[in-house]
Amino acid sequence: MSDPITTRLFTSESVCAGHPDKICDAISDAILDAALAQDPHARTGIETVAGANKIALFGEIKTTADLNFEKIVRAKVAELGYTNPVWGFSGESEFSNDVHRQSPEIAIGVDADGAGDQGMMFGYACNETPELMPLPIALAHALTRKIDAVRESGELAWLRPDGKAQVTVRYENDKPVAVEKLVAAVAHDEATSAEQVRADLLESVVKPVLVDYEFALPADDDIIINGTGLWHIPGPESDAGLTGRKIVVDTYGGYARVGGGAFSGKDPSKVDRSGAYAARFIAKNIVAAGLATKCEVGLAYVIGQPLPLMQTIETFGTATVSDTELHAFKDKLIDTSVNGIITKLDLRRPIYSQTSAYGHFGKADLPWEQVHAA
């Protein structure tokens, strides 16, 4: 008699680059990249707020870079497709800048190669996809990336720069076997009917993405496009945006634990960011090396101190080697001190704008996604 099949569902979501929170992440990371391009030792903690036809900057900075904050902000907003003031938000929106110099009480710890803050970070990898990411979030990101691509190319000219996707995957005995439900919401022009929105998205976005991942479409009743029927006004006019508010989208779609802090706008001395990247680097390399089929790495730091207070490796019973061997692999792979992470992953350079949409993990060109021999 065969063992019974254990079935479960898991859902993750992603958002387009023109989502209000992602606009703010993109602005914060554009400022970080501009600072690092001139000053590799720049320190930033940039927070952006967008709403009510206004863009406001807050946070801290310590740099020798000469930055035109307003120019960076307006260029990024236009790049994201917000070029029509009628939408209540555009590159012409009111701008204010209240960024201040980094606190000397924080700087003193960072100057000694210590962490820029306390906190815990988690990294995760599994063998469900070529990216070694959980399938639900990989599919959700692929859908939002494709939505933006067909808008930018003009293939679906009626699209406006905001949107979301949500994917429910059915697992049997812990293996993904089907896409059970699929939800998408996109902003569109007034001349396009709900029927055309659905038909075009299915043909130009949903079907190509699922073919790439070798999954069939869900039943027609299990695909929901624009649940309210229409959506015309995109961006912060409909819903205010804030840096760091999409941390689950940025990480593993809820499939693994997340740490205590967001990423965007923070330079690599902020372990919220660099520690999370190191944890993913370790977890991905463990899975890629065949030492486990899924792995979650935990790190924790205290402000001003270089070394983590906690380093954990959880393989959920899938490890092919002992815990001692896993930790030895980690130690050979990377020095998890703050400076060790920054040096190994070469983080003092302007690479962060590409992380502000479609997640920080699973993108092949990023340094924490590289598979190394330990």
N, C-alpha and C positions, 0 to 999 in steps of 0.2 A: 504494500500500500504506500503510495507516494505521500510525501509531507504536504500539508495544506499550504496554499499560496497566501502569503500575507500581503495585503493591498493597502496602500496609503496614497493620499494626494498631497502635493505641495505646490504653493503658489508664490511667485515672485513678480515684482513690477519694475519697470524702468520708465524714465521720462526723457523726452526729447531735449536737445540742447537749448531750445527756446522756452522751456518751462521756467516759470519765475524764479524758483530756487536755483536752477542751473545757470540762469543769467547771472545771478549773484556769485555763484561759484566761479564762473568763467571770468568775471571781472576781477575777483580777488586773486585768481591764479594768473591772470594777465599782468597784474601789478607785480606779483612775485617774480614772474619771468622777466619783466622789464628791469627789475632791481638786480636780479642775478646776472643778467646779461652784462651789466656794468660792474657789479660788485659781487663776486662769488660768495662773500661772507655776509651778505645782506641778511638781516633778520626781519621777518614780517609776521604779523598776525592781523591780516586785513579782513574786516567784516563789511559786507555790502548789504544794503537794504534797498529794495525797489518796490514802488507802489505809489498810487495816487499821482501819476505822472512825475515822479521824483526818483532820483537816485542819490543815495547818501553813503558815504564811506566813514567807517569808524575803525578803531584798532590801533596797533602799534607798529613802529618801524625803526630800525637802526641801520643806516646805510650811507655810503658815500655817493650813491647813484643820484643823478639829477633826473627826477621823474616829473613828467607833466601828467598828473593824475587824471585831469579832466579829459585830455586828449585820448589817453588809454581807454577810459571808460566809454566815451562816445564812439570810438572806433569799434570796440568790442560789441556794443549794442547793435550797431549797424551791421557788423559781420554776422550776427545771429539772426538777421532778417527783420529787425524792428526799424523799418524805414518809413512807416506811414504814421504820422502823428494822430490820425483819426482813430487809431487803436488805443489811444490814451497812454501810450508809452512808446518812446522812440529815442534816437540819438539826440533829439532836441529837448528831451525832458529836463526839468530843473535838476541841477547838480549841486551837492554840497560835500565838503571834505573836512572831516574832524579826526583824521588820523594824527596820532601824537607820537612822540619819541618813546622808544621802548623804556620801560621802567628800569632804573639802575639796579633795583633789587632783584629783578629777573636777570639782567645782563651779567651781573657778577658771577652767577652760577654757570651761565653759558660760556662766559669767557674762560672758564676752567675746564671746558669740554664736557660740562655736565648737561643733563637733560633740561630743556627749556620749560618743562612742567612735569608734574606727577601724572600718573595714569597707567591704565592697562590697555594692551592692544592684543588683538587676535588675528591670526592668519590661517587660511584654510585652503586645501586643495583636495580634489578627488578625481577619479578617472572616468567620470561620466561624459566628458567632452574633450576634444583635442586641446582646448585651452586649460584643461585640468580645473575647470570650474563646475559648480552645480548646473545641471541642465536648465532649470527654470529661469535663473537669472541670465544665463548665456542667451537663451532664446529671447527673453524680454529686451535685453540690450540690442540684440541683432535686429529686432523689430523696430525699435526707436531709431536706431542708426539708419535703417533702410527708409523709414518715413522721412527723416531729414534729407537723405540722399535724393529721393525722388522729388522732393520739394526744391532743393537747390539746383538740380539738373533741369528743372522745368517739365519733367515727365508728368507730374501731377501739379499743374500750375495753380490749381485752386487751393492748394494747401497753404496754411498760414503757420508761422513759426512757434507752435506749441503743440504738445501731444504727450500721450502716455500709452504704455502697453502693459498687459498683465497676462501671465501664462500659468496655467495649472497643469502639472504633469502627474500622470499616474505611475506609481511605482509598484512593482510586484517583486517580493523577496528582495527589496532594497535596490532593484534595478529599474531605471526609467524605461517604460514600455510604450507610452502614448501621451500625446498632448490632449488632455481631457477638455479643457476650456480655454478660450482665448478672448481677451477683451482689449479693445483699442479705443482711444478717444483722440480726435484731431480737430484743430481749428481749421475752418474753411471759409471760402468766400460765400456771399449771400446768394449767388446765382447757381450754386451747386446743390442738387437735391440730396437728401439722405440716401436715396437709392444709389445714386452715382458714387457718393462717398464710399459706401459699402463695397460696391462692385469693383471700383478702382483700387481700393486698399487690398481687397482679397487678391486681385490679379497682379498688382505691382509690388506689393509688400509681403503679405502673409504667405502666399504660395511659394515665392522664391526662397524665403527664409526657411520654411519648413522643409523644402526640398534639399537645401544645403545641409540641414541636420538630419536628413533621411527619416523624417516623420510625416505621417499623413495629416491632412486637415481634420479637425474635430467635426462632429456633425454640425450642420448648418445652424441648428438651434443653440449650439454651444459656442457660437461666435457672436460676440456683441460688439458692434461698432457704434460709437457715440450713443451711449445709453439714454441720454435725454432727448435725442432726436436731431439736435443741431448744436453747433458751437461756432460762433462767428468772431468774437473778440478774444484774441490771444493775450497771454502774458500778464504782467502785473496789474493791468487795469481790471482784470477779472479776479486775480488772487495775488496778493503781495508776495514778494520773494525775499529770501534771507540766506546768506552763506551758511553752509553746513547743515541744512535741514533735511538733506536726503542721504543720511549716512548709511541706511540699509540698502538703498539703491547703489551707493558708492562701493559697497563691500560685496556681500554674498547673497543678497536678496532675502535675508532672514534665515538662510539655510545653516549658517554657523553664527557663533556669538560675535558681537561687535564690541569694540572698546568704548572708552568713555569720551572720546573726542572726535570731532570732524577733521577733515584734511585741508580743504581748499583755503588758500591765502596764507598758509603757514609754511615757513621755511623749514629745512630739514633738521634744525636744532630742536624743533618741536617734535617730540617723540610720538605725539598723536599721529603724526604722518609717517616719519621715518621708521618708527618702531612697528607700525602696522605693515609697512612695506617689507621690512626685514622678516616679520613673522610669515608673511605670504611667501617670500623667497625661500625660507626654510621648508615650509609645508610643501610647496610645489616641487622642490628638489627631492624631498623624501619620497613623494609619490612618483615622480619621474624616474627615480632610481630603482623603483620596484620594491622599496622598503615597506610600503603600505599602500592600500588602495584608496584610503582617505586619511587625512591628517589635519589636526587643528593644533596650532602653536600659540602659546600664550606668553606674553612678556609684560612686565610691569616695572615702572621707573619712579624715582623720586626726584623732584626738582633740584638741580645743582649737582647731582651725582652722575658719574659716567656709566656705571654698570647697572644692569637690571636687577631688581630685587627678586624677581620670579622669572623662571624659564620652564615652561611645561610643554610636553609633546603628548597629544592624545590621538591614538590611531583607531579607536573604537573596535578593538579586537582584530584589526586587519593587518597588523605588522607582521613582517616576515623575519624580523630580527629582534633582539632583546632591547629593552629600554636603554640599557647601557650603550649599546651599539648605535641607537638612534641619537643619543646625546653626543656621542663621540663624532658622529657624522655631522651634526649641527656645529659643533665646535671647530671642526676642520673647515666647514663651509664658510662660516662668517664669524667675526668678532662682534658680539652684540652690544658692545659699548656704543655710546652715541657716536663718537668719532669713528669707531670701527665700521658702523653701518654706513655712515656718510661716505667714508673712503671706499669701502668695498663696492657700493652701489653707485658711486660717483654722482652724488645728489646735489652738489653745489653748481648746478647749471640750469638753464631755462628750459625745462622739459615738462613743466606741470600743466600748461594749458591743455594738453591733450588728455589729461585725466579728468577734466571738469565735466565731461558728459560721457555716458555709457559706461560708467564704473571705472575704478582705479586698477582693476585686476583683470587678467585675461587678454591684455593687449601685448602682442608678441614683442614689440620693439622696446618696451620699457625695461629698465635694468633689473627690477625685482622680479620680472617674468623670465629671466634667462635661466637656463638649466646649465649648471656648472659641475665639473668633476670636483668632488670634495677633496 
